[in-house]
C-alpha cells in the first residue's frame, strides 16, 4: 500500500484514511452495534475486531481494505490525530477482504490519479459500499447525528439552559408529549440493557473531561449520548433532525451509572 508521498502503481492502494471496527469503536453509520456493523460489511464479528483502510487504486477507484492488524490501524489513527505522519502499509497477510467503495463520506482524494469512483462491476459482484444519503433521515443519519453531538458536546451543552424545562427521565406520563413519548421508550430500552446485556457495542463508553465518561447507547429507532456527570441527548428516527435534551432529575444519574458498568470500553 502506498503512503502519502509514494507513487501509486497498478498493485497499490493510496491510503486516504482508516477506521477501527471493534466492539468498542466502529463507524456507527454501519449499525447500532458491532455485530450489525460487521454484517453490513459481510464480516464475522470476531471479538478482536478489524481495521478499515480506505483509499484509491492507481485508476482512482474507491476501495475499503479490511485487515486484522487492529493495532497497526490504531497507531496510525492516533498519529494522524496528533498531526504526525504515519505510513499505514499493512502486510498483505493481514488483509481479510478488499471491498469496493467507501462506507464513509471522504472529502479528500489521492493526487495524481483519476477522481474517486466506484470500481467496474461484473455480474455477481457485491454492490460498492457508499455513505448514506444526507438528504433523508433514517437510522444511519440518526447515528451520524449522535456522533456529531458526542464530538461537539460542549457546543450542544452550551445551548441548554438548565433553568428551562427539559425532558426528564422521570417526567410524569401525563405531562409527556411528542417527542417525549419516544424519549421515554428510548430510556426504558436503555434501562433494559442493564438487566439483559445487549449485543457488543450497543453501549459504549469513552473518555470525557473531569474524570467523567461519554456514554453512547443505540437501539431500534433511537440513539443516546450522555456524560456520566451531566445530562443526556436523545435522537429518534421518528423525529427527523431533532436532538432532545434529557435533564438529570432523580432518575438519569442512576441509569447512566448502570449503563457505564455494562458498556464496552476501549482497550
ZIKA-V698653 format. One record per residue. PHI is phi in whole degrees, 0 to 359 (none if undefined). OMEGA is omega in radians with two decimals (* if undefined). Layout:
PHI&OMEGA  PHI&OMEGA
//
This chain:
none&-3.04  272&3.03  276&-3.02  295&-3.08  255&-3.07  260&3.13  276&3.13  273&3.06  248&-3.00  294&-3.05  249&-3.04  243&3.09  238&3.07  275&-3.04  286&3.12  255&3.12  197&-3.14  209&3.13  211&3.05  271&3.03  230&-3.11  227&3.11  302&-3.09  269&-3.06  206&3.13  207&3.09  296&-3.03  295&3.08  300&-3.08  278&-3.11  172&-3.12  284&-3.14  209&-3.06  297&3.10  302&3.13  294&3.11  296&3.09  295&-3.14  299&3.13  298&3.13  255&-3.14  60&3.12  243&3.03  286&-3.10  280&3.12  295&-3.08  298&-3.12  289&3.11  83&-3.07  220&2.92  245&3.11  250&-3.14  247&-3.09  255&3.14  195&3.12  236&3.02  273&-3.05  295&3.09  268&3.13  93&-3.08  291&3.12  280&3.07  220&2.99  245&-3.12  262&-3.14  264&3.13  235&3.14  261&3.10  270&-3.07  295&-3.11  299&3.14  299&-3.14  293&3.13  298&3.12  295&3.13  298&-3.13  297&3.13  298&3.13  294&3.13  297&3.13  297&3.12  270&3.14  79&-3.12  261&3.06  281&3.08  208&-3.13  273&3.14  278&-3.11  230&-3.12  297&3.04  291&-3.11  301&-3.13  291&3.14  269&-3.09  285&3.11  268&-3.11  199&3.00  241&-3.03  254&3.12  291&3.08  88&3.09  233&3.07  279&-3.11  244&3.09  279&3.13  244&3.12  261&-3.12  245&3.12  211&-3.13  284&3.09  285&3.04  82&3.07  230&3.11  302&-3.14  301&-3.13  304&3.09  205&3.11  287&3.09  297&3.05  299&-3.09  250&3.03  244&3.12  304&3.12  94&3.11  289&3.08  289&3.13  298&3.12  297&3.03  295&3.14  208&3.08  291&-3.13  291&3.10  287&-3.11  281&3.13  278&3.14  238&-3.13  235&3.14  194&-3.09  304&-3.12  296&3.13  293&3.09  297&3.13  292&3.07  297&3.09  298&3.10  294&3.05  303&-3.10  294&3.10  298&3.13  296&-3.11  290&-3.10  249&-3.05  305&-3.08  302&-3.14  292&3.13  293&-3.10  293&-3.11  294&3.13  273&-3.10  252&3.07  264&-3.09  297&3.14  286&3.13  275&-3.13  291&3.06  248&2.93  298&-3.09  243&3.14  298&-3.13  244&3.10  299&3.14  303&-3.07  302&-3.08  291&-3.14  261&-3.06  273&3.04  224&3.08  301&0.04  274&-3.10  297&3.12  300&3.11  294&3.10  295&3.11  301&3.12  298&3.13  299&-3.13  293&3.12  293&3.12  290&3.07  296&3.12  295&3.12  295&3.11  297&-3.14  290&-3.13  277&-3.13  230&-3.05  308&-3.12  279&3.07  303&-3.13  305&3.11  91&3.11  292&3.02  233&-3.10  232&3.14  233&3.12  219&-3.08  297&2.98  217&-3.12  297&3.05  72&3.13  81&3.10  277&3.07  232&2.99  266&3.12  257&3.06  229&3.09  230&3.14  227&3.09  202&-3.13  301&3.07  90&-3.09  210&3.02  222&3.12  234&3.03  235&-3.08  210&2.91  253&-3.07  297&3.13  254&-3.02  214&-3.08  269&3.10  227&3.01  234&3.14  236&3.04  241&-3.04  233&3.03  300&-3.06  280&-3.12  234&-3.04  305&3.04  75&-3.08  270&3.05  241&-3.01  260&3.09  283&3.11  242&3.14  291&-3.09  295&-3.11  54&3.12  278&-2.98  260&-3.02  297&-3.11  306&3.13  294&3.12  297&-3.13  295&3.11  297&3.13  291&3.11  295&3.11  301&-3.11  287&-3.14  259&-3.08  288&3.00  276&-3.12  251&3.06  299&3.14  281&*
//
